[in-house]
Every structure is written in structure tokens, then in C-alpha cells.
């Protein structure tokens, strides 16, 4: 009986990161010469790190598959945190989607109202249930950003 070869979760993450870095690298060619040079350097380094991470994940896959092939075949199916499963990506994906909604809202209701919705919403999802903590954190972040960017640095926020 042959066992199915499984890829370590790091391989999937590295491929996603490599594709994203490659996309960002392609976008740098539309920039001015000096800005594009720095952006290509940064995205090139990110691509190099993603490639190293990919090789590390492949090596982990080989080691895991060798260990699995020598293991007892009668143990039955087991869920391993090193294998790809949506259970591992559910939390980070939801946080990413909350952030996408936040950026989308900034374009329509501006920075401070969007932040007033985003901070307690994300904190609630992450398990903070104290209304005092939610209120004080939201007020503190907005006050800090207002004082630093609007008052001191005189920056126009979206």
C-alpha cells in the first residue's frame, strides 16, 4: 500500500507569498526610476525570502513523508498541523477580510469613522468582550492618531 505524499503547509504559504511578491514586483515597472529601483529591491528581497521559505517547506515535506512512510499503517488518518487545511487559515483569512472591509470603508466614510468601527470589531472577533476595554482602546487609538498626524504632522487623512 502506498501512502499519499503530502506537502507541508509552509509550501503553500511560500507559493502564495511568492506570487504576491511577483505581482508587486511587476507593479514596480510603472513607477518612476528612483522609486521603482527601491521598490524592485524590496520586492526582490521578498521574492528571495519566499523562495528560501519554499525550499524549507519542500525539505520539511520530504522529512515528514519519510517519517510517515515508516510509521505504522494501522494508526488511521490523523490531522497534522503541518498539513494544509482550511482550519489553519480560517482565523487569518477572517482578519484579512475585516481589514479589507476597513480599507473599503475608509474610502466612503473616511478614516476616523471607519477606525471607530474597525478597532472594536477586530477586538471583538479576537475575543475582547469588555466594553470598557473596547471603548478606551478605540478612543485612545483615534486620539493618538489625531494628535500625531492631524495636529503635529499636519497630514490629511483619507
N, CA, C and O of each residue as an XYZ file, in Angstrom:
632
protein
N       0.844     -1.186      0.000
C       0.000      0.000      0.000
C       0.887      1.246      0.000
O       1.804      1.370      0.812
N       0.607      2.140     -0.896
C       1.395      3.373     -0.957
C       0.643      4.482     -0.230
O      -0.583      4.570     -0.291
N       1.400      5.316      0.450
C       0.788      6.441      1.145
C       0.841      7.673      0.257
O       1.760      7.851     -0.542
N      -0.157      8.506      0.418
C      -0.231      9.733     -0.363
C       0.828     10.717      0.139
O       0.949     10.946      1.342
N       1.583     11.288     -0.777
C       2.598     12.272     -0.420
C       1.908     13.585     -0.092
O       1.047     14.055     -0.836
N       2.298     14.168      1.032
C       1.656     15.398      1.479
C       2.672     16.517      1.517
O       3.834     16.312      1.868
N       2.216     17.713      1.148
C       3.067     18.893      1.209
C       2.889     19.585      2.556
O       1.784     19.685      3.088
N       3.988     20.049      3.076
C       3.959     20.804      4.327
C       3.243     22.126      4.071
O       3.305     22.663      2.965
N       2.563     22.652      5.091
C       1.797     23.890      4.946
C       2.706     25.051      4.526
O       2.239     25.985      3.874
N       3.983     25.010      4.885
C       4.914     26.072      4.504
C       5.062     26.197      2.991
O       5.340     27.285      2.487
N       4.882     25.111      2.270
C       4.970     25.158      0.804
C       3.849     26.017      0.240
O       4.082     26.840     -0.645
N       2.643     25.835      0.743
C       1.503     26.627      0.273
C       1.681     28.112      0.608
O       1.424     28.986     -0.220
N       2.123     28.373      1.832
C       2.331     29.767      2.249
C       3.404     30.416      1.392
O       3.249     31.561      0.968
N       4.490     29.701      1.132
C       5.583     30.247      0.327
C       5.131     30.528     -1.104
O       5.522     31.541     -1.684
N       4.320     29.654     -1.676
C       3.832     29.869     -3.041
C       2.938     31.108     -3.100
O       3.050     31.911     -4.026
N       2.051     31.265     -2.111
C       1.188     32.453     -2.075
C       2.032     33.715     -1.930
O       1.799     34.707     -2.621
N       3.008     33.673     -1.031
C       3.884     34.824     -0.799
C       4.716     35.130     -2.047
O       4.925     36.297     -2.380
N       5.189     34.098     -2.733
C       5.973     34.289     -3.952
C       5.119     34.904     -5.060
O       5.583     35.798     -5.767
N       3.896     34.447     -5.221
C       3.003     35.018     -6.234
C       2.685     36.476     -5.922
O       2.685     37.321     -6.817
N       2.415     36.769     -4.647
C       2.132     38.146     -4.250
C       3.349     39.038     -4.489
O       3.214     40.146     -5.009
N       4.532     38.563     -4.116
C       5.759     39.345     -4.320
C       6.031     39.563     -5.805
O       6.461     40.642     -6.213
N       5.778     38.535     -6.607
C       5.954     38.679     -8.045
C       4.998     39.691     -8.640
O       5.375     40.467     -9.519
N       3.761     39.686     -8.166
C       2.777     40.670     -8.612
C       3.230     42.080     -8.242
O       3.185     42.992     -9.068
N       3.669     42.250     -6.988
C       4.142     43.560     -6.549
C       5.386     43.987     -7.329
O       5.546     45.167     -7.640
N       6.265     43.039     -7.646
C       7.458     43.340     -8.442
C       7.057     43.848     -9.823
O       7.644     44.805    -10.329
N       6.061     43.212    -10.431
C       5.599     43.647    -11.749
C       5.017     45.060    -11.700
O       5.150     45.817    -12.661
N       4.377     45.418    -10.592
C       3.809     46.755    -10.465
C       4.883     47.842    -10.372
O       4.604     49.005    -10.665
N       6.096     47.485     -9.972
C       7.152     48.490     -9.809
C       7.608     49.079    -11.131
O       8.214     50.150    -11.147
N       7.334     48.408    -12.233
C       7.792     48.922    -13.528
C       6.965     50.115    -14.001
O       7.343     50.781    -14.965
N       5.856     50.391    -13.344
C       5.057     51.565    -13.668
C       5.451     52.781    -12.847
O       4.847     53.844    -12.992
N       6.451     52.642    -11.990
C       6.875     53.739    -11.118
C       7.994     54.547    -11.771
O       8.555     54.159    -12.795
N       8.298     55.688    -11.140
C       9.431     56.470    -11.616
C      10.716     55.675    -11.384
O      10.720     54.693    -10.641
N      11.803     56.105    -12.023
C      13.047     55.343    -11.999
C      13.576     55.150    -10.578
O      13.892     54.027    -10.185
N      13.675     56.233     -9.805
C      14.262     56.115     -8.472
C      13.339     55.368     -7.508
O      13.808     54.538     -6.729
N      12.052     55.646     -7.550
C      11.116     54.934     -6.672
C      11.018     53.469     -7.077
O      10.937     52.588     -6.222
N      11.024     53.212     -8.370
C      10.942     51.848     -8.871
C      12.158     51.024     -8.492
O      12.046     49.827     -8.225
N      13.315     51.659     -8.468
C      14.547     50.942     -8.126
C      14.467     50.419     -6.694
O      14.772     49.253     -6.442
N      14.064     51.262     -5.768
C      13.951     50.835     -4.370
C      12.845     49.786     -4.205
O      13.024     48.798     -3.492
N      11.712     50.002     -4.863
C      10.602     49.052     -4.751
C      10.986     47.693     -5.330
O      10.604     46.660     -4.780
N      11.743     47.679     -6.442
C      12.210     46.408     -7.006
C      13.194     45.718     -6.072
O      13.212     44.490     -5.983
N      14.003     46.494     -5.382
C      14.934     45.917     -4.418
C      14.164     45.243     -3.283
O      14.457     44.104     -2.922
N      13.200     45.933     -2.735
C      12.426     45.389     -1.610
C      11.632     44.158     -2.045
O      11.641     43.141     -1.351
N      10.954     44.240     -3.172
C      10.166     43.085     -3.623
C      11.071     41.947     -4.083
O      10.702     40.779     -3.960
N      12.243     42.270     -4.608
C      13.207     41.218     -4.959
C      13.686     40.466     -3.735
O      13.813     39.242     -3.765
N      13.954     41.187     -2.660
C      14.346     40.545     -1.402
C      13.190     39.689     -0.881
O      13.411     38.575     -0.405
N      11.975     40.195     -0.967
C      10.806     39.424     -0.531
C      10.664     38.148     -1.354
O      10.331     37.097     -0.806
N      10.911     38.224     -2.662
C      10.839     37.038     -3.508
C      11.937     36.041     -3.141
O      11.695     34.834     -3.112
N      13.136     36.538     -2.864
C      14.233     35.655     -2.470
C      13.902     34.939     -1.158
O      14.162     33.744     -1.018
N      13.332     35.669     -0.202
C      12.940     35.047      1.062
C      11.834     34.019      0.853
O      11.830     32.971      1.498
N      10.896     34.313     -0.045
C       9.818     33.365     -0.337
C      10.375     32.090     -0.968
O       9.903     30.991     -0.677
N      11.375     32.236     -1.828
C      11.995     31.061     -2.449
C      12.713     30.223     -1.390
O      12.622     28.995     -1.404
N      13.427     30.881     -0.475
C      14.095     30.133      0.600
C      13.061     29.424      1.476
O      13.271     28.285      1.893
N      11.953     30.097      1.751
C      10.883     29.501      2.546
C      10.264     28.315      1.808
O       9.903     27.315      2.430
N      10.141     28.423      0.490
C       9.616     27.327     -0.320
C      10.520     26.105     -0.233
O      10.040     24.988     -0.039
N      11.840     26.316     -0.377
C      12.775     25.197     -0.273
C      12.738     24.569      1.120
O      12.834     23.350      1.259
N      12.601     25.402      2.146
C      12.481     24.890      3.514
C      11.222     24.048      3.659
O      11.258     22.990      4.286
N      10.111     24.498      3.090
C       8.866     23.734      3.150
C       8.954     22.428      2.392
O       8.409     21.414      2.829
N       9.639     22.443      1.255
C       9.826     21.205      0.490
C      10.669     20.218      1.296
O      10.375     19.023      1.331
N      11.712     20.725      1.940
C      12.548     19.865      2.767
C      11.740     19.269      3.920
O      11.882     18.086      4.231
N      10.895     20.082      4.554
C      10.039     19.582      5.634
C       9.061     18.538      5.105
O       8.765     17.562      5.794
N       8.555     18.738      3.877
C       7.635     17.770      3.283
C       8.330     16.432      3.078
O       7.759     15.378      3.358
N       9.554     16.479      2.591
C      10.313     15.243      2.357
C      10.553     14.511      3.670
O      10.375     13.296      3.753
N      10.955     15.255      4.693
C      11.214     14.644      6.004
C       9.922     14.054      6.573
O       9.931     12.933      7.082
N       8.815     14.793      6.493
C       7.541     14.297      7.013
C       7.062     13.065      6.260
O       6.535     12.130      6.863
N       7.245     13.062      4.933
C       6.802     11.919      4.144
C       7.638     10.684      4.433
O       7.111      9.572      4.445
N       8.941     10.862      4.668
C       9.781      9.716      5.031
C       9.357      9.161      6.380
O       9.290      7.946      6.566
N       9.069     10.062      7.329
C       8.641      9.617      8.654
C       7.278      8.937      8.585
O       7.038      7.970      9.307
N       6.394      9.420      7.741
C       5.062      8.843      7.607
C       5.125      7.474      6.950
O       4.392      6.563      7.335
N       6.001      7.324      5.956
C       6.087      6.044      5.256
C       6.629      4.949      6.174
O       6.339      3.772      5.962
N       7.402      5.315      7.179
C       7.941      4.327      8.111
C       7.008      4.072      9.286
O       7.201      3.121     10.045
N       5.988      4.931      9.435
C       5.071      4.801     10.578
C       4.137      3.619     10.372
O       4.012      3.079      9.273
N       3.499      3.244     11.438
C       2.563      2.130     11.419
C       1.348      2.487     10.572
O       0.733      3.530     10.794
N       0.996      1.656      9.622
C      -0.104      1.938      8.702
C      -1.472      1.759      9.356
O      -2.486      2.158      8.783
N      -1.514      1.165     10.547
C      -2.797      0.882     11.190
C      -3.253      1.988     12.141
O      -4.244      1.813     12.850
N      -2.570      3.093     12.171
C      -2.941      4.178     13.077
C      -4.176      4.929     12.601
O      -4.857      5.562     13.408
N      -4.469      4.875     11.351
C      -5.633      5.581     10.831
C      -5.303      7.017     10.486
O      -4.198      7.481     10.770
N      -6.253      7.744      9.870
C      -5.994      9.129      9.476
C      -5.880     10.036     10.693
O      -6.645      9.922     11.651
N      -4.919     10.928     10.635
C      -4.708     11.896     11.695
C      -4.556     13.274     11.070
O      -4.017     13.418      9.973
N      -5.038     14.284     11.786
C      -4.903     15.660     11.325
C      -3.610     16.221     11.887
O      -3.407     16.241     13.101
N      -2.742     16.676     11.001
C      -1.450     17.210     11.399
C      -1.442     18.704     11.103
O      -1.893     19.131     10.040
N      -0.934     19.496     12.036
C      -0.884     20.937     11.830
C       0.093     21.325     10.735
O       0.078     22.474     10.294
N       0.934     20.420     10.283
C       1.875     20.715      9.214
C       1.264     20.507      7.838
O       1.864     20.886      6.832
N       0.087     19.915      7.781
C      -0.592     19.722      6.509
C      -1.497     20.912      6.235
O      -1.904     21.624      7.152
N      -1.802     21.116      4.969
C      -2.691     22.209      4.579
C      -4.116     21.855      4.970
O      -4.621     20.792      4.608
N      -4.753     22.735      5.701
C      -6.177     22.592      5.973
C      -6.750     23.992      6.156
O      -6.067     24.902      6.626
N      -8.003     24.146      5.781
C      -8.644     25.462      5.897
C      -8.806     25.872      7.349
O      -8.936     27.056      7.658
N      -8.797     24.881      8.246
C      -8.890     25.172      9.672
C      -7.732     26.061     10.113
O      -7.904     26.922     10.976
N      -6.557     25.858      9.529
C      -5.384     26.662      9.879
C      -5.493     28.092      9.350
O      -4.954     29.017      9.958
N      -6.177     28.279      8.235
C      -6.227     29.579      7.574
C      -7.497     30.369      7.872
O      -7.617     31.524      7.465
N      -8.435     29.762      8.571
C      -9.717     30.416      8.812
C      -9.548     31.728      9.580
O     -10.065     32.759      9.150
N      -8.838     31.708     10.701
C      -8.651     32.914     11.520
C      -7.935     34.028     10.786
O      -8.452     35.143     10.721
N      -6.736     33.761     10.218
C      -6.046     34.821      9.477
C      -6.837     35.336      8.283
O      -6.768     36.521      7.959
N      -7.588     34.456      7.625
C      -8.389     34.886      6.482
C      -9.510     35.822      6.917
O      -9.802     36.800      6.230
N     -10.134     35.532      8.046
C     -11.202     36.408      8.544
C     -10.632     37.766      8.943
O     -11.239     38.798      8.656
N      -9.466     37.778      9.604
C      -8.828     39.049      9.970
C      -8.475     39.833      8.708
O      -8.661     41.050      8.668
N      -7.972     39.159      7.685
C      -7.663     39.827      6.417
C      -8.921     40.430      5.802
O      -8.888     41.558      5.310
N     -10.016     39.699      5.822
C     -11.269     40.210      5.256
C     -11.795     41.408      6.057
O     -12.341     42.346      5.476
N     -11.634     41.381      7.380
C     -12.024     42.531      8.197
C     -11.196     43.750      7.801
O     -11.721     44.861      7.731
N      -9.908     43.548      7.542
C      -9.044     44.657      7.141
C      -9.412     45.181      5.754
O      -9.340     46.385      5.506
N      -9.802     44.289      4.856
C     -10.230     44.720      3.522
C     -11.491     45.573      3.631
O     -11.613     46.593      2.953
N     -12.420     45.161      4.475
C     -13.642     45.952      4.690
C     -13.280     47.320      5.279
O     -13.870     48.334      4.907
N     -12.313     47.343      6.193
C     -11.854     48.603      6.804
C     -11.312     49.557      5.744
O     -11.669     50.735      5.728
N     -10.464     49.061      4.869
C      -9.904     49.903      3.804
C     -11.010     50.361      2.864
O     -11.011     51.511      2.424
N     -11.945     49.481      2.554
C     -13.075     49.841      1.698
C     -13.919     50.942      2.346
O     -14.330     51.891      1.679
N     -14.174     50.805      3.653
C     -14.978     51.804      4.358
C     -14.278     53.154      4.430
O     -14.934     54.196      4.418
N     -12.952     53.144      4.506
C     -12.215     54.412      4.571
C     -12.482     55.284      3.362
O     -12.497     56.511      3.465
N     -12.692     54.658      2.218
C     -12.965     55.422      1.002
C     -14.341     56.075      1.025
O     -14.567     57.063      0.326
N     -15.266     55.534      1.824
C     -16.630     56.044      1.806
C     -17.012     56.839      3.045
O     -17.738     57.828      2.938
N     -16.540     56.432      4.217
C     -16.921     57.157      5.431
C     -15.711     57.810      6.102
O     -15.831     58.344      7.204
N     -14.573     57.772      5.459
C     -13.334     58.417      5.911
C     -12.665     57.652      7.059
O     -13.183     56.650      7.552
N     -11.518     58.152      7.457
C     -10.625     57.416      8.343
C     -11.185     57.205      9.744
O     -11.278     56.064     10.196
N     -11.554     58.256     10.433
C     -11.943     58.124     11.835
C     -13.225     57.314     12.043
O     -13.245     56.459     12.928
N     -14.292     57.537     11.273
C     -15.472     56.670     11.458
C     -15.170     55.201     11.138
O     -15.663     54.304     11.822
N     -14.363     54.957     10.102
C     -14.001     53.574      9.763
C     -13.180     52.939     10.883
O     -13.354     51.761     11.196
N     -12.284     53.724     11.484
C     -11.461     53.215     12.575
C     -12.314     52.937     13.807
O     -12.062     51.976     14.534
N     -13.323     53.775     14.045
C     -14.234     53.552     15.175
C     -15.001     52.237     15.005
O     -15.354     51.604     16.000
N     -15.261     51.820     13.782
C     -15.910     50.529     13.534
C     -14.905     49.380     13.524
O     -15.192     48.291     14.020
N     -13.722     49.631     12.955
C     -12.727     48.577     12.761
C     -12.121     48.074     14.069
O     -12.075     46.867     14.307
N     -11.658     48.985     14.911
C     -10.927     48.583     16.119
C     -11.793     47.722     17.040
O     -11.368     46.623     17.397
N     -12.980     48.166     17.438
C     -13.764     47.278     18.311
C     -14.239     46.007     17.599
O     -14.365     44.955     18.226
N     -14.501     46.103     16.293
C     -14.908     44.905     15.556
C     -13.825     43.848     15.545
O     -14.101     42.670     15.775
N     -12.605     44.253     15.281
C     -11.498     43.299     15.273
C     -11.216     42.785     16.680
O     -10.958     41.596     16.871
N     -11.265     43.676     17.661
C     -11.033     43.248     19.039
C     -12.115     42.261     19.494
O     -11.818     41.300     20.204
N     -13.357     42.493     19.092
C     -14.446     41.581     19.439
C     -14.197     40.206     18.822
O     -14.366     39.180     19.481
N     -13.794     40.198     17.549
C     -13.501     38.921     16.890
C     -12.353     38.195     17.584
O     -12.363     36.968     17.683
N     -11.368     38.945     18.063
C     -10.213     38.337     18.719
C     -10.484     37.958     20.176
O      -9.599     37.431     20.850
N     -11.689     38.219     20.665
C     -12.078     37.708     21.963
C     -12.209     38.723     23.076
O     -12.515     38.342     24.206
N     -11.994     39.983     22.812
C     -12.145     41.004     23.848
C     -13.633     41.305     23.998
O     -14.293     41.685     23.031
N     -14.163     41.136     25.214
C     -15.590     41.326     25.428
C     -15.904     42.482     26.383
O     -17.069     42.851     26.539
N     -14.907     43.042     27.008
C     -15.136     44.134     27.945
C     -15.428     45.421     27.170
O     -14.609     45.878     26.372
N     -16.608     45.995     27.418
C     -16.973     47.212     26.686
C     -16.073     48.374     27.074
O     -15.839     49.269     26.261
N     -15.559     48.376     28.316
C     -14.651     49.440     28.735
C     -13.347     49.372     27.939
O     -12.829     50.394     27.488
N     -12.826     48.156     27.772
C     -11.594     47.979     27.007
C     -11.811     48.378     25.556
O     -10.978     49.064     24.964
N     -12.927     47.949     24.986
C     -13.231     48.297     23.598
C     -13.331     49.810     23.426
O     -12.772     50.372     22.484
N     -14.035     50.457     24.328
C     -14.251     51.905     24.241
C     -12.951     52.685     24.452
O     -12.627     53.579     23.670
N     -12.215     52.346     25.501
C     -10.978     53.076     25.803
C      -9.904     52.859     24.729
O      -9.189     53.794     24.368
N      -9.795     51.646     24.227
C      -8.809     51.377     23.175
C      -9.156     52.139     21.902
O      -8.285     52.751     21.285
N     -10.410     52.103     21.511
C     -10.836     52.810     20.304
C     -10.615     54.314     20.448
O     -10.093     54.959     19.539
N     -11.012     54.867     21.587
C     -10.824     56.304     21.819
C      -9.344     56.656     21.874
O      -8.932     57.674     21.320
N      -8.543     55.830     22.533
C      -7.110     56.092     22.646
C      -6.395     56.059     21.305
O      -5.553     56.913     21.026
N      -6.726     55.077     20.477
C      -6.097     54.981     19.150
C      -6.485     56.186     18.295
O      -5.629     56.791     17.651
N      -7.763     56.532     18.288
C      -8.201     57.679     17.483
C      -7.597     58.989     17.978
O      -7.196     59.834     17.178
N      -7.534     59.155     19.290
C      -6.933     60.369     19.853
C      -5.452     60.459     19.511
O      -4.963     61.519     19.121
N      -4.743     59.348     19.656
C      -3.316     59.327     19.337
C      -3.072     59.671     17.866
O      -2.206     60.487     17.549
N      -3.837     59.045     16.976
C      -3.672     59.309     15.542
C      -4.030     60.755     15.226
O      -3.349     61.402     14.430
N      -5.084     61.264     15.836
C      -5.479     62.650     15.592
C      -4.374     63.614     16.035
O      -3.975     64.501     15.281
N      -3.892     63.433     17.252
C      -2.871     64.344     17.771
C      -1.564     64.252     16.979
O      -0.936     65.270     16.690
N      -1.160     63.029     16.631
C       0.108     62.869     15.915
C       0.012     63.344     14.472
O       0.823     64.160     14.034
N      -0.964     62.848     13.735
C      -0.994     63.119     12.297
C      -1.692     64.429     11.937
O      -1.205     65.169     11.082
N      -2.796     64.718     12.559
C      -3.552     65.923     12.198
C      -2.935     67.169     12.840
O      -2.668     68.161     12.162
N      -2.714     67.104     14.144
C      -2.243     68.287     14.863
C      -0.748     68.517     14.653
O      -0.344     69.597     14.222
N       0.074     67.513     14.952
C       1.531     67.711     14.921
C       2.125     67.662     13.515
O       2.898     68.544     13.140
N       1.778     66.662     12.750
C       2.381     66.498     11.426
C       1.589     67.184     10.322
O       2.072     67.297      9.195
N       0.389     67.639     10.627
C      -0.447     68.347      9.669
C      -0.683     67.528      8.380
O      -0.561     68.033      7.264
N      -1.025     66.249      8.586
C      -1.245     65.341      7.474
C      -2.743     65.171      7.273
O      -3.495     65.021      8.236
N      -3.168     65.197      6.026
C      -4.566     64.965      5.679
C      -4.829     63.471      5.591
O      -4.208     62.792      4.774
N      -5.725     62.941      6.401
C      -6.049     61.514      6.377
C      -7.222     61.282      5.436
O      -8.040     62.175      5.218
N      -7.299     60.072      4.878
C      -8.396     59.789      3.927
C      -9.758     59.823      4.580
O     -10.769     59.606      3.911
